Amino acid sequence: MTKWEYATVPLLVHATKQILDTWGEDGWELVQVVPGPSAEQLVAYFKRPKQ
Protein backbone atom coordinates (compact mmCIF):
# COMPACT_ATOMS: atom_id res chain seq x y z
CA MET A 1 0.00 0.00 0.00
CA THR A 2 1.31 3.46 -0.89
CA LYS A 3 1.96 5.81 2.00
CA TRP A 4 1.62 9.53 1.32
CA GLU A 5 3.01 12.72 2.75
CA TYR A 6 1.16 16.01 2.42
CA ALA A 7 2.02 19.71 2.31
CA THR A 8 -0.08 22.84 2.65
CA VAL A 9 1.38 25.83 0.80
CA PRO A 10 0.24 29.47 0.60
CA LEU A 11 0.00 30.71 -3.00
CA LEU A 12 0.34 34.36 -3.88
CA VAL A 13 -1.85 35.20 -6.87
CA HIS A 14 0.95 37.02 -8.72
CA ALA A 15 3.37 34.03 -8.39
CA THR A 16 1.05 31.01 -8.57
CA LYS A 17 2.63 29.32 -11.60
CA GLN A 18 6.16 29.71 -10.30
CA ILE A 19 5.22 28.25 -6.90
CA LEU A 20 3.31 25.32 -8.44
CA ASP A 21 6.14 24.57 -10.88
CA THR A 22 8.69 24.54 -8.05
CA TRP A 23 6.70 22.09 -5.94
CA GLY A 24 5.97 19.93 -9.01
CA GLU A 25 9.68 19.70 -9.83
CA ASP A 26 10.21 18.34 -6.31
CA GLY A 27 7.75 15.51 -6.99
CA TRP A 28 4.65 16.98 -5.33
CA GLU A 29 1.24 16.48 -6.98
CA LEU A 30 -1.33 19.25 -6.62
CA VAL A 31 -4.50 17.94 -4.97
CA GLN A 32 -6.59 21.07 -4.42
CA VAL A 33 -6.47 24.86 -4.26
CA VAL A 34 -8.79 26.71 -1.87
CA PRO A 35 -9.27 30.39 -0.96
CA GLY A 36 -6.82 31.73 1.61
CA PRO A 37 -7.17 34.22 4.42
CA SER A 38 -7.01 37.23 2.06
CA ALA A 39 -8.21 38.00 -1.46
CA GLU A 40 -4.64 37.89 -2.83
CA GLN A 41 -3.85 34.49 -1.37
CA LEU A 42 -4.80 30.89 -2.10
CA VAL A 43 -3.83 27.70 -0.28
CA ALA A 44 -2.56 24.68 -2.21
CA TYR A 45 -2.64 21.10 -0.94
CA PHE A 46 -0.01 18.72 -2.32
CA LYS A 47 0.81 15.04 -1.90
CA ARG A 48 3.62 12.69 -2.89
CA PRO A 49 4.52 9.10 -2.07
CA LYS A 50 6.60 8.73 1.09
CA GLN A 51 10.13 7.60 0.42
N, C-alpha and C positions, 0 to 999 in steps of 0.2 A: 504494500500500500504506500502511495506517495505521501510524504509529509511535507507540509508547506510552511513557509515563513511569510509574514505580512509586513507591510510598511504603510504608514499614513503620511502623506506629504502635502504641505501647502503649495498651491500653484498660484503664482501671480499672473493675472490676465495678460500682461504685456510680455511674459516670458514662458508661456505655457508649452509651446513646441520644444523649446530648448530644454526645459526641465524634463518633459516626457521622453525626449530622445536620450538624455543622459541616463535616466533610470532604465530605459529599454536596453541600452548598450551594456548595462551591468546585469542583464538577465531577468529584470523584473517585468512582469506582465501587468498591464493596466486592467483593473477589475471594474472600477467605477469612479466617476467624478461627481461630487456633490457640492452644493453651495457652501461657502465658508462663512466666517464671522463678519466679513464686510463685502460690499458690492464688488470690490476689485480682487477678491480672493476666492479660490476654489480649493477643495480638498480632494486629493487623488488617493485611491486605495490600490495598492499593488500586491502581487504575490509572486513567489518563485519557489521551486522545489528546494527543500533543505538539502544541504550537502553533507 
